[in-house]
Amino acid sequence: MTAAHKVKITYCAECGYEQQTLDLAKALMLEFGSRLSGIELIPWEGGTFDVSVDGQLIHSLTRDGGLPKHPAIADAVRARLSA
């Protein structure tokens, strides 16, 4: 049995990051499908856009500067799935 992996995307709703959030979630669903137990989308405020896998932060807008690139997030998820 494979381990269940969860992606969490916390985004700034007041900043209008909904489309970027949905695009990233769709890309992850299409690539990883049933290998993920879920993708949680959390509207927040304060200019945030954070992505974590299994509780490990893999991208932070404030820490990493800017919105994440889909290939970089996919690579991080892929690494976590193979761990």
Backbone as JSON, one array per atom type, in Angstrom:
{
  "sequence": "MTAAHKVKITYCAECGYEQQTLDLAKALMLEFGSRLSGIELIPWEGGTFDVSVDGQLIHSLTRDGGLPKHPAIADAVRARLSA",
  "N": [[0.85, -1.19, 0.0], [0.56, 2.2, -0.83], [1.81, 5.25, 0.56], [-0.25, 7.94, 1.69], [-0.28, 11.16, 0.4], [-0.48, 14.62, 1.02], [-1.21, 17.76, -0.35], [-1.04, 21.15, 0.47], [-2.27, 24.32, -0.18], [-1.94, 27.54, 0.66], [-3.3, 30.61, 0.17], [-3.43, 34.12, -0.71], [-6.45, 35.49, -0.62], [-7.49, 38.07, -0.78], [-5.64, 39.24, -2.39], [-6.15, 38.31, -4.85], [-5.26, 35.8, -5.79], [-6.57, 33.53, -6.61], [-6.84, 32.36, -9.21], [-4.21, 31.53, -9.84], [-3.88, 29.68, -7.81], [-5.86, 27.76, -8.4], [-4.95, 26.95, -10.93], [-2.48, 25.77, -10.27], [-3.34, 23.7, -8.55], [-4.87, 22.2, -10.37], [-2.86, 21.41, -12.21], [-1.31, 19.78, -10.54], [-3.19, 17.8, -9.87], [-3.66, 16.66, -12.39], [-1.14, 15.64, -13.01], [-0.4, 13.98, -10.8], [-2.65, 12.75, -9.77], [-4.33, 10.05, -8.3], [-2.25, 9.46, -6.6], [-2.04, 11.31, -4.69], [-3.49, 12.11, -1.55], [-5.05, 14.24, -1.18], [-5.74, 17.67, -2.05], [-5.56, 20.58, -0.5], [-7.07, 23.7, -0.36], [-6.58, 26.83, 0.93], [-7.99, 29.79, 1.64], [-6.58, 32.88, 2.51], [-5.02, 35.77, 3.92], [-3.0, 38.75, 3.66], [-1.0, 38.66, 1.71], [0.05, 36.12, 1.21], [1.32, 33.06, -0.24], [1.66, 29.95, 0.03], [2.97, 26.68, -0.26], [2.7, 23.4, 0.76], [3.79, 20.02, 1.32], [2.73, 17.17, 2.81], [2.91, 18.52, 5.24], [5.38, 19.75, 5.08], [6.91, 22.69, 4.21], [7.25, 23.73, 0.95], [7.29, 25.82, -0.77], [7.26, 29.3, -0.31], [5.84, 32.4, -0.71], [6.79, 34.71, 0.59], [9.24, 33.85, 1.64], [10.61, 32.72, -0.58], [10.24, 34.5, -2.59], [8.03, 35.64, -4.75], [5.48, 34.08, -6.83], [5.03, 30.51, -7.07], [6.64, 28.43, -9.54], [5.09, 26.1, -11.63], [6.51, 23.71, -12.56], [8.61, 23.52, -10.65], [7.22, 23.08, -8.27], [5.96, 20.67, -8.92], [8.24, 19.05, -9.16], [9.11, 19.03, -6.49], [6.94, 17.77, -5.24], [7.03, 15.31, -6.56], [9.51, 14.37, -5.62], [8.88, 14.05, -2.95], [6.94, 12.04, -3.14], [8.46, 9.91, -3.95], [10.04, 9.45, -1.81]],
  "CA": [[0.0, 0.0, 0.0], [1.35, 3.43, -0.91], [1.48, 6.28, 1.54], [-1.08, 9.04, 1.21], [0.42, 12.44, 0.48], [-1.41, 15.73, 0.93], [-0.68, 19.08, -0.71], [-1.83, 22.26, 1.02], [-1.94, 25.61, -0.78], [-2.52, 28.67, 1.38], [-3.14, 31.74, -0.75], [-4.04, 35.39, -0.33], [-7.69, 35.71, -1.36], [-7.67, 39.5, -1.03], [-4.67, 39.61, -3.43], [-6.62, 37.8, -6.14], [-4.44, 34.66, -6.21], [-7.41, 32.36, -6.83], [-6.55, 31.69, -10.48], [-2.92, 30.84, -9.71], [-4.12, 28.54, -6.92], [-6.6, 26.75, -9.15], [-4.08, 26.43, -11.98], [-1.51, 24.88, -9.65], [-4.07, 22.52, -8.09], [-5.21, 21.42, -11.56], [-1.63, 20.81, -12.73], [-0.93, 18.7, -9.64], [-4.17, 16.73, -10.02], [-3.45, 16.0, -13.67], [0.12, 14.89, -13.01], [-0.23, 13.01, -9.73], [-3.92, 12.05, -9.58], [-4.65, 9.29, -7.1], [-1.09, 9.31, -5.73], [-2.23, 12.29, -3.6], [-4.71, 11.87, -0.77], [-5.86, 15.43, -1.26], [-5.15, 18.99, -2.26], [-6.35, 21.49, 0.32], [-6.93, 25.11, -0.73], [-6.94, 27.63, 2.1], [-7.94, 31.24, 1.41], [-5.99, 33.58, 3.63], [-4.81, 37.18, 3.62], [-1.65, 39.2, 3.99], [-0.03, 38.47, 0.64], [0.71, 34.81, 1.28], [1.11, 31.96, -1.19], [2.52, 28.9, 0.56], [2.65, 25.32, -0.69], [3.36, 22.37, 1.56], [3.49, 18.63, 1.04], [2.83, 16.41, 4.04], [3.3, 19.42, 6.31], [6.69, 20.35, 4.82], [6.8, 23.86, 3.34], [8.14, 23.61, -0.21], [7.37, 27.15, -1.38], [6.63, 30.41, 0.4], [5.98, 33.65, -1.45], [7.63, 35.64, 1.33], [10.59, 33.29, 1.8], [11.24, 32.42, -1.86], [10.06, 35.64, -3.49], [7.2, 35.42, -5.93], [4.6, 32.91, -6.94], [5.81, 29.35, -7.49], [6.57, 27.89, -10.9], [4.49, 24.77, -11.56], [7.5, 22.61, -12.63], [9.36, 23.42, -9.4], [6.33, 22.45, -7.3], [5.82, 19.27, -9.35], [9.49, 18.36, -8.8], [9.12, 18.85, -5.04], [5.93, 16.75, -4.95], [7.58, 14.06, -7.08], [10.55, 13.95, -4.68], [8.2, 13.6, -1.73], [6.27, 10.78, -3.44], [9.45, 8.84, -4.1], [10.79, 9.31, -0.54]],
  "C": [[0.89, 1.24, 0.0], [0.88, 4.43, 0.14], [0.64, 7.37, 0.9], [-0.34, 10.35, 1.42], [-0.58, 13.57, 0.22], [-0.67, 17.02, 0.61], [-1.62, 20.12, -0.12], [-1.33, 23.55, 0.38], [-2.69, 26.68, 0.01], [-2.24, 29.92, 0.55], [-3.87, 32.97, -0.25], [-5.27, 35.63, -1.21], [-7.86, 37.19, -1.7], [-6.7, 40.01, -2.11], [-5.11, 39.14, -4.82], [-5.82, 36.63, -6.67], [-5.26, 33.4, -6.49], [-7.04, 31.61, -8.11], [-5.23, 30.94, -10.44], [-3.07, 29.58, -8.86], [-4.81, 27.42, -7.67], [-5.76, 26.13, -10.27], [-3.06, 25.45, -11.42], [-2.18, 23.59, -9.19], [-4.42, 21.61, -9.27], [-3.98, 20.7, -12.12], [-1.2, 19.63, -11.86], [-1.9, 17.53, -9.75], [-3.94, 15.95, -11.31], [-2.18, 15.15, -13.66], [0.15, 13.75, -12.0], [-1.49, 12.22, -9.39], [-4.08, 11.35, -8.25], [-3.45, 9.04, -6.2], [-1.13, 10.33, -4.59], [-3.52, 11.94, -2.86], [-5.62, 13.09, -0.81], [-5.04, 16.67, -1.57], [-6.08, 19.97, -1.53], [-6.04, 22.93, -0.08], [-7.45, 25.96, 0.43], [-6.84, 29.12, 1.77], [-7.48, 31.94, 2.68], [-5.85, 35.04, 3.24], [-3.35, 37.52, 3.87], [-0.6, 38.89, 2.96], [0.66, 37.13, 0.61], [0.4, 33.93, 0.07], [2.12, 30.88, -0.8], [2.02, 27.55, 0.07], [3.42, 24.36, 0.19], [2.91, 21.0, 1.12], [3.75, 17.87, 2.33], [3.34, 17.27, 5.19], [4.65, 20.09, 6.14], [6.53, 21.49, 3.82], [7.79, 23.72, 2.18], [8.23, 24.91, -0.99], [6.64, 28.15, -0.51], [6.89, 31.68, -0.39], [6.92, 34.6, -0.73], [9.07, 35.14, 1.46], [11.32, 33.2, 0.46], [11.09, 33.54, -2.88], [9.27, 35.28, -4.73], [6.36, 34.17, -5.86], [5.42, 31.73, -7.46], [5.63, 29.02, -8.96], [6.05, 26.46, -10.8], [5.52, 23.64, -11.65], [8.29, 22.44, -11.33], [8.5, 22.75, -8.32], [6.15, 20.98, -7.64], [7.06, 18.47, -8.98], [9.53, 18.07, -7.3], [8.11, 17.78, -4.62], [6.45, 15.38, -5.38], [8.66, 13.5, -6.13], [9.93, 13.4, -3.41], [7.52, 12.25, -1.96], [7.25, 9.62, -3.53], [10.25, 8.6, -2.82], [10.27, 8.15, 0.28]]
}
